[in-house]
């Protein structure tokens, strides 16, 4: 069985915890700077992020290897990641709902800084999964985490469209379109995280997609609530507002093709292997 480096693992945890705490503190700082709740919301948010980090460390300390090996243990990884994403989505929703119009490029806590903080989540996903899941699954975990990270980046790029209207005078989204973009971006973060649970770990070194109805439904939700709305919204914004989005439109089309093929195989509609 592949082993892990005794010196790189502590370094990885140090980097991961540093990224996690930086993101938590600065997301709450945006709320403290631009909302009326000030320090109360800041400390409540930071407290929730810290509580989640402590829970993860406690569960890891009680495991035999310091990482998940069996499928049941990996389920704890998905649960904790979903709780993290839930906090992330709540933070994003509040910031984009109440703070966005107050952000100025000239400020330290401006749009560019916020985008950098949001982009910590995909990087954290790739790093943390390598740390908390057995090295026997290293290649499979890297593959599925990179795909999930790309989907998270896709959602963040959708939010970039909302930022753009604050930066360009000739770019003005309808309020309803802006709300749909924010809603589907947040929904994509949740669906992408839930989709990770479609992968089954056999306790050895193999990872495969589950064949039950729940996994098939999750796969369909990833298609219907991420790439389809993103594609439609990007085409609309491109045609109506002149926002260049051809690269991510191509990505959404490719993801849809792959997603429908995988859905067909998983649901038994296609006999391809």
N, C-alpha and C positions, 0 to 999 in steps of 0.2 A: 504494500500500500504506500502511495506517495506520502512523504512527510512534510512538515512545515518548518521553516527556519526559526530557530530559537531567538535570533536577534531581530528578524524582520517582523515577526508577529507583534511584539511590544511596540515597535515603531509604527506599525500599521494601526494599532489601537490608539496610540497617541495622536496620530494624524486624524483618524476618524473622529475621536472625541473632540479634538480641537475644531474640526470643521463643523461638527454638530453644535457645539456650544456657541461658536461664532455666529452661525446661522440663527440659532434660537435668540441670542441676545440682540442681534441687529434687526431681526424681524419685529421683535417687541419694541425696539428702539424707534422704529418707524411709527409705530402706533403711539408711543409716548410723545414723540415730537409733534404729531399732527392730529391727535384726537384730544377730546376734553377729559378722558378718563385718566390720562397721565400715568403716574407711578403704579396705581392699583393694577391696571391692565398689564403693565410691564412685568411686575413681580408675579402675578397670577400665571402669565404665559411662561415665564422663565421657570417657575416652580413646576408646571406641568411637564415641560421638556426635561427638567432635571429628574423628576419622578420616573419618567419613562426610561431615562438612561440608567438610573439606579436599578429598576426592575430588570432590565436586560443584563446588567452586570451580576445581579443576584442569581438569575437563572443560569447564566454561564458558569458561575463559580460552583454551582451544584451539579453540573454535568460531569461525566466521567472523563471526557477528553478536552473539555474547554471549547467544544464545537459540536454542532448537530451531526449525527450519523444516520439515524433511522428516519423514516418518513414522519413518524409522530413528532420527533424532535424538530424536524425542519418546519413542521406546522407552527411551532412556537416562533420561529423566525418570521414567517409570513404574518402572524398575528401582531408581533411587535412592529414590523415594518408598516403594516396598515394603520396602527395607532399613530405612528410617526407621521404618515402621510395625512391622516385625519387632522392632526394639529397643524400641519403644513397648509392644508386646504383652507382651514378656518382662518389662519393668518392671512393667506392670499386673498380670501374673500373679503375680509374686513379691510385690508389695505386698499384693494382695488375698488371696494364699495364706498369707502369714506375718505381715503387719503390721496388717491391718485391725482385728483385735480389740484392738490396743494403741492405736488412735487415739482421742483424746478431743476433744470440741468445745472444751474450755477450752485446749487446747494450740495453739501457733503452727502446728505442722505437723499440723493436725487434718484431719477429713473435708472441711470447706468449702474449705480451702486446697488439698487434693489435687484436689477437683473442678475448681477454677479452673485448676490446672496441666494437668489432663487436657484441658480445653476449649481449650487452645492448639492442639492438633493440627488440628481442623477449620478454625480461623482461619488457621493456617499453610498448609493445603492451598490455600485460596482465594487467598491472597497469593502464594505461591511459584509456582503455575501461571501467574499473570499475569506473573511476572517471567521465567520460564525458557522460555516458549513464545511464538513469534512473535506480535506484535500483530495480524497478519492474521487470527488465529483468536480474537480477544479475546472476542467475544460468545459463541461456542460454548464456549470454555474456561471462561468465567464460569458459564455454564449448567451444564455437567457438573461443575464443581468445587463449586458450591453444592449440587447434588443429593447428591454424595458427602459433602460436609460435613454435611448434614442426617442422612445415614445414620450418620456418626461420632457426631454428637450423640445419635442414637437409642441407640447402643450405650452411650454414657456415661450416659444416663438409665436404662438397664437396671441399670447398676452402682449408681445412686442407690438402687435398691430394697434392695440389700445394705447400703448405709449406713444406711438408715432403721431397720433392726432394732437398730442400736446406739444410736439416738436415741430410740426409743419403747419403753416397757416392755411395751405391749400388742401389739407386733408381733414375731413370732418365726418366722423361716423355718426350714423343715427344712434340715438340712445338705446333703442331696442337691439340693434346689431351689437353694440358694445356689451350689453348685458348677456346676450347669447354667447358671445366670444368668451367672456369671463366664466359663464356657467359651464360651457362645454370643456373649457380648459381644466377647470377644477374637477369636473366629472371624469375627464380622461386620466387625471392623476390617480383617482380612486380606482377606476376600472383597470388601469395598468397594474396597480398594486394587487388587486384581487386576482388578476390573471396569472400572477406568479404561482398561485396555489394549484394551477392546472398541472404542474409538474410533479411527478411521483418519483421518490427516491427509494431504491430497492434495498438499501442497507449495504450494498456492495460498492459498485462504482458506476451504476447505470441510472440515467434519468430519462424518463419517458412521459409523454402526456397521458393523463388519465382518460379513460374511455367512458366514464359515466356521464349521465345527463347533465349533472352540475357543471362539469368541465366543458361540455359542449356549449352550454348556455353562456358560460363565461367567455368562451371564444367568440360567440355571436355578439355578446355585449361589447367586446373590444372592437368589433367591426362597426357596429351600429352607433356606438357612442364616442368613438374617437375619430377614425379616419373618414367616415362618411360626413359627419358634420363639419370637420376641419376642411375637407375638400370643398364642400358647398360654400362655406363661409369665405374661404380663400378666393375662390372663383368670383364670388360676389364682390368682395372688396377690391379685387384686381380690376374687374370690369367697371365697377361704379366709382372707385376712388383712385384708380391708377397705382395701387400698392403692388409692387413686384413680389410675387410669391411663387414663381415657376418651379424653383427647386423643391420646395416642400409640397407643392401640388403633385409633382412627379413622385415624391416619396409616399404621399397618401394613396395615389393610384397603385403603385407597386405593392404597398402594404395591403390594400384591398384585394388585389389579385391573389397574393400569397395567403391572406386570411381566409378568403372564400375556398381556396383549394384545401387548406388545412381543415376548415369547417366541414367540407364535403367528405373528407377522409374520416374525420372523427365521428361524424354522424352516421356514417355507413352509406351515404349517398354515392360515394365514389369508391371504387375498388383499387384505386392506385396505391402503390406502396412507395 
